[in-house]
Amino acid sequence: MFKVGEYIIYKRDLCKIKNIEKSSRTNEDYYTLYPIQDESLSIKVPVSNKFNNLRYPLSKQEAEDLIAKIPNIPPIKTSDKLLENTYRELMKTNTHEDLIKIIKTTYIRNQARLNQGKKAGDKDQTFFNQAEKYLYNELSYSLSKTYDECKDYIIKKVTQTKEKSVDND
């Protein structure tokens, strides 16, 4: 059971537990959660966690291990017709690796469009922003950094890893 004051991940959002209270309707205990992105919003979630939507954020070491794996996580390989559905399915899996696949794929596709003098694709940009938000919100908490510091840190680490692998070839 989580405790009041702890930070947890509800589905994909980083939230703080503000309260645990019993529902007068169901007589079941509920967490009152406040997403860090919008503390005006409160979410009531059963303590039983029967849908397995609650978990602790990654530890600092788990976050560092994930960042180290980023260069080896491949982008999505599928036809353009199936890509949006693939993005949607990967968003539902609740794995960090799938968020990284979406970020990599949308980034590559948008860079290719920009290099051709076209604007970034709206759907790619939407999924890119959503996947980045979910990933960086959690990792910024795990690494004790702001969102922007976390993003810069990850880009720097991934770039250094790529440069080292090129030097070793």
C-alpha positions as CSV (number, residue, x, y, z in Angstrom):
1,M,0.0,0.0,0.0
2,F,1.3,3.4,-0.9
3,K,1.4,6.2,1.7
4,V,0.2,9.8,1.8
5,G,2.9,12.2,0.5
6,E,4.5,9.6,-1.8
7,Y,4.9,10.1,-5.6
8,I,3.5,7.3,-7.8
9,I,2.7,6.7,-11.4
10,Y,-1.0,6.4,-12.2
11,K,-1.3,4.9,-15.6
12,R,1.4,7.2,-17.1
13,D,1.1,10.3,-15.0
14,L,3.3,11.2,-12.1
15,C,1.1,12.0,-9.1
16,K,1.3,12.8,-5.4
17,I,-0.9,11.0,-3.0
18,K,-2.7,13.7,-1.0
19,N,-5.1,11.5,1.0
20,I,-6.5,8.0,1.6
21,E,-10.2,8.0,2.4
22,K,-13.1,5.6,2.5
23,S,-15.9,5.9,-0.1
24,S,-19.3,6.3,1.5
25,R,-20.8,4.5,-1.5
26,T,-18.6,1.4,-1.7
27,N,-17.0,1.4,1.7
28,E,-13.7,0.9,-0.2
29,D,-10.5,2.9,0.5
30,Y,-9.4,5.3,-2.3
31,Y,-6.3,7.3,-2.9
32,T,-6.7,11.0,-3.8
33,L,-4.0,11.7,-6.3
34,Y,-2.9,15.1,-7.8
35,P,-1.0,14.9,-11.1
36,I,2.1,17.0,-10.9
37,Q,1.3,18.6,-14.3
38,D,-2.1,19.8,-13.1
39,E,-2.6,20.0,-9.3
40,S,-6.0,21.5,-9.8
41,L,-7.1,18.0,-10.9
42,S,-7.7,15.3,-8.4
43,I,-8.1,11.6,-9.2
44,K,-9.7,9.0,-7.0
45,V,-8.3,5.5,-7.4
46,P,-9.1,2.4,-5.4
47,V,-6.4,1.4,-3.0
48,S,-6.9,-2.2,-4.2
49,N,-5.2,-1.3,-7.5
50,K,-7.2,-4.1,-9.2
51,F,-6.4,-2.8,-12.7
52,N,-2.7,-2.5,-11.9
53,N,-2.6,1.2,-12.8
54,L,-0.4,2.3,-9.9
55,R,3.3,1.8,-9.4
56,Y,6.3,3.6,-8.0
57,P,8.4,5.7,-10.4
58,L,11.7,4.3,-11.6
59,S,14.6,4.5,-9.2
60,K,17.5,6.7,-10.1
61,Q,19.5,3.6,-11.1
62,E,16.6,2.2,-13.2
63,A,16.3,5.5,-15.0
64,E,20.1,5.6,-15.7
65,D,19.9,2.0,-17.0
66,L,17.0,2.9,-19.3
67,I,18.8,5.9,-20.6
68,A,21.8,3.7,-21.4
69,K,19.6,1.3,-23.4
70,I,18.1,4.1,-25.6
71,P,20.6,3.8,-28.5
72,N,19.8,0.1,-28.8
73,I,16.0,0.5,-28.8
74,P,15.0,0.4,-32.5
75,P,12.5,2.8,-34.1
76,I,9.2,1.3,-35.3
77,K,9.3,-0.5,-38.6
78,T,5.9,-0.6,-40.2
79,S,4.0,0.9,-43.1
80,D,2.7,4.4,-43.0
81,K,-0.9,3.1,-43.1
82,L,-0.4,1.1,-39.9
83,L,1.8,3.6,-38.1
84,E,-0.9,5.6,-36.2
85,N,-2.4,2.4,-34.9
86,T,1.0,1.1,-33.9
87,Y,1.6,4.4,-32.0
88,R,-1.7,4.0,-30.2
89,E,-1.0,0.4,-29.3
90,L,2.5,1.2,-28.0
91,M,1.1,4.1,-25.9
92,K,-1.2,1.5,-24.1
93,T,1.6,-1.0,-23.3
94,N,2.8,1.1,-20.3
95,T,6.5,0.4,-21.0
96,H,9.3,3.0,-21.2
97,E,10.9,1.2,-24.2
98,D,7.7,1.6,-26.3
99,L,7.6,5.4,-25.5
100,I,11.2,5.6,-26.7
101,K,10.3,3.7,-29.9
102,I,7.6,6.3,-30.5
103,I,9.9,9.2,-29.8
104,K,12.6,7.9,-32.0
105,T,10.3,7.1,-34.9
106,T,8.4,10.4,-34.8
107,Y,11.7,12.3,-34.5
108,I,13.2,10.5,-37.5
109,R,10.1,11.0,-39.6
110,N,9.7,14.7,-38.8
111,Q,13.4,15.4,-39.4
112,A,13.1,13.7,-42.8
113,R,10.0,15.9,-43.6
114,L,11.8,19.1,-42.5
115,N,14.9,18.2,-44.6
116,Q,12.6,18.0,-47.6
117,G,11.3,21.4,-46.9
118,K,8.0,20.2,-45.5
119,K,6.4,20.8,-42.1
120,A,6.4,18.2,-39.4
121,G,3.5,15.8,-39.5
122,D,0.7,16.6,-37.1
123,K,0.1,13.1,-36.0
124,D,3.8,12.4,-35.5
125,Q,4.2,15.6,-33.6
126,T,1.2,14.8,-31.3
127,F,2.5,11.3,-30.5
128,F,6.0,12.6,-30.1
129,N,4.9,15.3,-27.6
130,Q,2.7,12.8,-25.6
131,A,5.4,10.1,-25.4
132,E,8.0,12.7,-24.4
133,K,5.7,14.1,-21.7
134,Y,5.1,10.7,-20.1
135,L,8.7,9.6,-20.3
136,Y,10.4,12.9,-19.1
137,N,7.9,13.5,-16.3
138,E,8.8,10.3,-14.7
139,L,12.5,10.4,-15.4
140,S,12.8,14.0,-14.2
141,Y,11.4,12.9,-10.9
142,S,13.7,9.8,-10.8
143,L,16.8,11.8,-11.6
144,S,15.8,14.9,-9.4
145,K,15.9,17.2,-12.4
146,T,13.4,19.6,-14.0
147,Y,11.7,18.5,-17.1
148,D,14.0,20.5,-19.4
149,E,17.1,19.5,-17.5
150,C,16.1,15.9,-17.8
151,K,15.5,16.2,-21.5
152,D,18.9,17.9,-22.0
153,Y,20.6,15.3,-19.8
154,I,19.1,12.4,-21.8
155,I,20.1,13.9,-25.2
156,K,23.6,14.5,-23.9
157,K,23.9,10.9,-22.5
158,V,22.6,9.3,-25.7
159,T,24.8,11.5,-27.9
160,Q,27.9,10.6,-25.8
161,T,27.0,6.9,-26.0
162,K,26.6,7.2,-29.8
163,E,30.0,9.0,-30.1
164,K,31.7,6.3,-28.0
165,S,30.3,3.5,-30.2
166,V,31.4,5.3,-33.3
167,D,34.9,5.7,-31.8
168,N,35.1,2.0,-31.0
169,D,34.2,0.9,-34.5
